Amino acid sequence: MTASTLLLILVSVTLSAAAQISFKLGMSSATARSGGLIEALFTPGVLVGLALYGFGTLLWLSVLGRTEVSQAYPFVGLGFVLTAILGHVLFNDAVGPQRILGIFIVIGGIVLVARS
């Protein structure tokens, strides 16, 4: 895997994680809590999240054109790592010992795949 492909993977996964955080912000807004699903779809956080996902998907398509899906897809697991960390930092989500162990296992798996 080339450095540029790895960079595309990392940017795409980061955009997906940022989209999740944006969705959470959008769904936490007063409009989303008081309205229905349709109203929630039009909150700024949800709209930004959709845009981030869209752009990340375009980058991901480029990744799939450059490398094997079996080598690229495990990097999606980094999204779990990033959202757990961001959720803890931004929303004070609980990150206990089991979750931390799971994060390290995911990272270890990604390292193994990247080196293959």
C-alpha positions in Angstrom: 0.0 0.0 0.0 1.4 3.4 -1.0 1.6 6.3 1.4 -0.9 8.3 -0.6 -3.4 5.4 -0.4 -2.9 5.1 3.4 -3.4 8.9 3.7 -6.7 8.6 1.8 -7.8 5.8 4.0 -7.0 7.8 7.2 -8.8 10.9 5.9 -11.8 8.9 4.9 -12.1 7.2 8.2 -11.5 10.4 10.1 -14.3 12.1 8.1 -16.6 9.2 9.0 -15.8 9.6 12.7 -16.3 13.3 12.5 -19.7 12.7 10.8 -20.7 10.6 13.8 -19.8 13.3 16.2 -21.6 15.9 14.1 -24.7 13.6 14.1 -24.5 13.4 17.9 -24.3 17.2 18.1 -27.2 17.5 15.7 -29.4 15.0 17.5 -28.6 16.6 20.9 -29.9 20.0 19.8 -33.2 21.3 21.1 -34.8 21.1 17.6 -34.0 17.4 17.2 -35.2 16.5 20.7 -38.5 18.4 20.4 -39.3 17.6 16.8 -39.6 14.4 14.8 -37.1 12.6 12.6 -37.7 14.9 9.7 -36.9 18.0 11.8 -33.8 16.3 13.1 -32.6 15.6 9.6 -32.4 19.3 9.0 -30.5 20.3 12.0 -27.0 21.8 11.2 -25.2 19.0 12.9 -27.0 16.3 11.0 -26.5 18.1 7.7 -22.8 18.6 8.3 -22.5 15.0 9.3 -24.2 13.9 6.0 -21.8 16.1 4.0 -18.8 14.7 5.9 -20.0 11.2 5.2 -20.5 12.0 1.5 -17.0 13.4 1.1 -15.5 10.5 3.0 -17.4 8.1 0.8 -15.9 9.7 -2.3 -12.4 9.3 -0.9 -13.2 5.7 0.1 -14.2 5.0 -3.5 -10.8 6.2 -4.6 -9.2 3.9 -2.0 -11.0 0.9 -3.3 -9.8 1.7 -6.8 -6.2 1.7 -5.5 -5.9 -1.3 -3.2 -7.5 -4.6 -2.2 -10.7 -4.3 -0.2 -9.4 -6.9 2.2 -6.4 -4.7 3.0 -8.3 -1.4 3.2 -11.5 -2.4 5.0 -10.0 -3.2 8.4 -8.9 0.4 8.7 -12.6 1.2 9.1 -12.1 0.0 12.6 -10.1 3.1 13.3 -13.5 4.9 13.1 -14.5 3.0 16.3 -11.3 4.1 18.0 -11.7 7.8 17.0 -15.4 8.0 17.9 -14.7 6.4 21.3 -12.0 8.9 22.0 -13.9 11.9 20.7 -17.1 10.8 22.5 -15.1 10.7 25.7 -13.5 14.1 25.2 -16.5 15.9 23.8 -19.5 14.2 25.5 -17.9 12.6 28.6 -18.8 9.2 27.3 -17.6 6.4 29.6 -14.5 4.6 28.5 -13.9 1.8 31.0 -11.2 -0.9 31.0 -13.1 -3.2 28.7 -13.5 -0.5 26.1 -9.9 0.5 26.3 -8.8 -3.1 25.9 -11.1 -3.4 22.9 -9.6 -0.2 21.4 -6.1 -1.7 21.7 -7.3 -5.0 20.1 -8.7 -3.1 17.2 -5.5 -1.1 16.7 -3.5 -4.3 16.9 -5.6 -5.9 14.2 -5.2 -2.9 12.0 -1.4 -2.9 12.4 -1.3 -6.6 11.5 -3.4 -6.1 8.4 -1.4 -3.0 7.4 1.9 -4.9 7.6 0.6 -7.9 5.5 
